Amino acid sequence: MEFSRRDTLALGAGAVALTILPFQATAAADDMIAAFTGGADVAEGGVTLTAPEIAENGNTVPVSVSAEGAEAILLLAAGNPTPDVATFKFGELAGSQSASTRIRLAGTQDVVAVAKMADGTFVRASSTVKVTIGGCGG
């Protein structure tokens, strides 16, 4: 099989695109965190994020998040084409600051939760979920 110059350039461009794509998804998640926090510092801990280590099916991955004293919790799937999963807001009369849902993951990636606390600080937690069968176009 012979490769023409055009075939070689196309393969090279495809390889470059595949290496840049994960960085763009991570950058999108970082941009969403910056928008949620207003650029404030985010500390580790203070949020409990529960997600499976291995998900047999990326179409339905159970995730729960809680943070005592939180006003809002942002949930992101950093490797998805659209990383924003949900934003949970809690009022003064909320019985607990926790939520659970099922999310769709495109592949093995980090799930991130960022909580805005009542005192105006931000805390985060993350968990890596290994997906064996892709969900978002995988």
Phi, psi and chi 1 to 4 in degrees:
 res  aa     phi    psi   chi1   chi2   chi3   chi4
   1 MET       -  130.7  177.8  174.9 -158.0      -
   2 GLU  -105.9  140.9  -68.9 -175.3   31.0      -
   3 PHE  -105.8  129.9  -75.6  105.8      -      -
   4 SER   -83.7  171.0   67.5      -      -      -
   5 ARG   -61.2  -38.0 -173.4  178.3  -51.3  164.8
   6 ARG   -64.6  -42.2 -176.0  172.6  -70.8  167.3
   7 ASP   -63.0  -42.4  -66.4  -23.8      -      -
   8 THR   -63.9  -43.1  -55.0      -      -      -
   9 LEU   -64.5  -39.7  -74.1  173.3      -      -
  10 ALA   -64.7  -42.6      -      -      -      -
  11 LEU   -64.8  -40.4  -73.7  172.0      -      -
  12 GLY   -64.6  -42.2      -      -      -      -
  13 ALA   -64.8  -38.3      -      -      -      -
  14 GLY   -64.5  -40.7      -      -      -      -
  15 ALA   -64.9  -40.6      -      -      -      -
  16 VAL   -64.6  -42.2  167.6      -      -      -
  17 ALA   -63.0  -39.9      -      -      -      -
  18 LEU   -68.8  -28.9  -73.5  175.3      -      -
  19 THR   -81.4  -27.8   43.0      -      -      -
  20 ILE   -81.3  -31.0  -68.2  175.1      -      -
  21 LEU   -54.2  -48.6 -129.5   91.4      -      -
  22 PRO   -61.9  -33.9  -21.6   30.1      -      -
  23 PHE   -67.3  -35.9  -65.1  116.4      -      -
  24 GLN   -67.0  -39.6  -70.9  177.6  -20.6      -
  25 ALA   -65.3  -42.8      -      -      -      -
  26 THR   -65.2  -39.5  -56.7      -      -      -
  27 ALA   -64.0  -38.1      -      -      -      -
  28 ALA   -64.1  -40.5      -      -      -      -
  29 ALA   -65.2  -42.6      -      -      -      -
  30 ASP   -62.6  -38.6  -69.4  -19.5      -      -
  31 ASP   -64.7  -39.3  -69.4  -16.4      -      -
  32 MET   -67.7  -37.7  -71.5 -176.6  172.9      -
  33 ILE   -65.0  -43.1  -68.5  171.3      -      -
  34 ALA   -62.9  -39.1      -      -      -      -
  35 ALA   -66.8  -39.7      -      -      -      -
  36 PHE   -67.4  -40.0 -178.6   72.4      -      -
  37 THR   -90.0  -12.1   62.7      -      -      -
  38 GLY    70.2   22.9      -      -      -      -
  39 GLY    85.1    4.9      -      -      -      -
  40 ALA   -72.8  160.4      -      -      -      -
  41 ASP   -68.0  144.9  -69.8  -25.3      -      -
  42 VAL  -119.4  122.8 -178.9      -      -      -
  43 ALA   -90.9  155.1      -      -      -      -
  44 GLU   -84.5  146.2  -71.7  -69.8  -32.4      -
  45 GLY    89.6  175.9      -      -      -      -
  46 GLY    87.5  -10.1      -      -      -      -
  47 VAL  -124.3  135.9  179.1      -      -      -
  48 THR  -104.1  114.7  -57.3      -      -      -
  49 LEU  -113.1  121.2  175.4   64.0      -      -
  50 THR  -114.6  116.8  -54.0      -      -      -
  51 ALA  -145.0  150.7      -      -      -      -
  52 PRO   -69.2  148.8   25.2  -32.8      -      -
  53 GLU   -69.1  -40.1  -75.7 -174.8   33.4      -
  54 ILE  -126.2  126.2  -61.3  174.0      -      -
  55 ALA  -109.2  121.0      -      -      -      -
  56 GLU   -68.5  -27.4  -68.6 -177.5   15.9      -
  57 ASN  -136.5  121.0 -172.8  -11.4      -      -
  58 GLY   -72.2   -9.2      -      -      -      -
  59 ASN   -72.5  -26.9  -75.5  -41.7      -      -
  60 THR  -147.1   94.2  175.4      -      -      -
  61 VAL  -111.7  117.9  179.3      -      -      -
  62 PRO   -74.4  133.0   26.2  -31.6      -      -
  63 VAL  -137.7  137.3  175.7      -      -      -
  64 SER  -132.5  149.4   63.5      -      -      -
  65 VAL  -141.8  142.8   63.0      -      -      -
  66 SER  -150.6  149.9   65.4      -      -      -
  67 ALA  -155.8  110.5      -      -      -      -
  68 GLU   -62.4  128.1  -80.8  -59.4  -45.7      -
  69 GLY    83.9   14.8      -      -      -      -
  70 ALA   -86.1  144.2      -      -      -      -
  71 GLU   -90.8  -34.4  -68.9 -179.6   -8.8      -
  72 ALA  -154.4  150.4      -      -      -      -
  73 ILE  -131.1  126.1  -60.4  175.0      -      -
  74 LEU   -98.1  129.9  173.9   67.4      -      -
  75 LEU  -115.9  126.0 -173.1   61.3      -      -
  76 LEU  -128.6  146.4  -59.6  169.4      -      -
  77 ALA  -111.0   99.3      -      -      -      -
  78 ALA   -60.4  -28.2      -      -      -      -
  79 GLY   -95.7   -1.3      -      -      -      -
  80 ASN   -76.9  154.5  -82.4   -1.2      -      -
  81 PRO   -57.6  -36.8  -22.0   30.1      -      -
  82 THR  -119.0   99.7  -53.5      -      -      -
  83 PRO   -70.5  -22.7    3.6   -3.7      -      -
  84 ASP   -68.1  118.2 -173.2   25.1      -      -
  85 VAL   -98.1  -56.4  173.7      -      -      -
  86 ALA  -163.2  156.7      -      -      -      -
  87 THR  -126.2  118.9  -58.2      -      -      -
  88 PHE  -100.7  126.7  -57.1  102.3      -      -
  89 LYS  -113.6  137.9  -63.9 -177.0  179.6 -177.8
  90 PHE  -120.2  130.7  -53.7  102.2      -      -
  91 GLY   -87.8 -179.9      -      -      -      -
  92 GLU   -63.5  -30.0  -66.3  176.6   11.9      -
  93 LEU   -94.2    9.9  -60.6  177.0      -      -
  94 ALA   -65.8  132.0      -      -      -      -
  95 GLY   -66.4  -37.0      -      -      -      -
  96 SER  -151.4  155.9   67.4      -      -      -
  97 GLN  -100.8   70.8  -68.8   77.9   25.8      -
  98 SER  -144.5  155.3   63.1      -      -      -
  99 ALA  -153.3  154.5      -      -      -      -
 100 SER  -140.1  149.6   62.1      -      -      -
 101 THR  -158.3  176.6 -173.0      -      -      -
 102 ARG  -116.6  134.1  -66.6 -174.8  179.4  -88.3
 103 ILE  -121.5  164.9   63.4  175.2      -      -
 104 ARG  -108.7  127.9 -167.5  173.7 -149.8 -176.4
 105 LEU  -117.2  136.3  -61.1  177.7      -      -
 106 ALA   -74.3  -22.2      -      -      -      -
 107 GLY   176.5 -169.2      -      -      -      -
 108 THR   -62.5  128.1  -61.1      -      -      -
 109 GLN  -167.6  174.6   59.8 -174.1  -76.0      -
 110 ASP   -91.1  137.8  -71.2  -25.6      -      -
 111 VAL  -105.3  129.8  176.1      -      -      -
 112 VAL  -122.6  137.2 -179.9      -      -      -
 113 ALA  -122.8  130.5      -      -      -      -
 114 VAL  -123.1  126.8 -179.9      -      -      -
 115 ALA  -113.5  136.5      -      -      -      -
 116 LYS   -95.4  117.5  178.4 -179.6 -178.7 -177.7
 117 MET   -84.7  163.9  -54.8  -51.8  -79.6      -
 118 ALA   -62.0  -27.9      -      -      -      -
 119 ASP   -85.6    3.9   62.0   -0.6      -      -
 120 GLY    92.2   -1.8      -      -      -      -
 121 THR   -85.4  166.4   61.0      -      -      -
 122 PHE  -125.6  138.2  -66.0   91.0      -      -
 123 VAL  -131.6  157.1  -67.9      -      -      -
 124 ARG  -141.8  160.5   71.5  178.3  -85.2  161.3
 125 ALA  -146.3  152.0      -      -      -      -
 126 SER  -141.9  156.8   64.1      -      -      -
 127 SER  -145.4  134.9  177.5      -      -      -
 128 THR   -88.8  128.3  -58.6      -      -      -
 129 VAL  -114.7  122.9  179.0      -      -      -
 130 LYS   -92.3  121.2  -64.8  176.9 -175.6  170.5
 131 VAL  -102.9  126.4  178.1      -      -      -
 132 THR   -91.1  -29.6   57.3      -      -      -
 133 ILE  -125.0  121.6  -58.8  173.2      -      -
 134 GLY   -63.8  153.3      -      -      -      -
 135 GLY  -110.4  -55.3      -      -      -      -
 136 CYS   -88.0   81.9  -65.5      -      -      -
 137 GLY    74.2   16.8      -      -      -      -
 138 GLY   -99.7      -      -      -      -      -
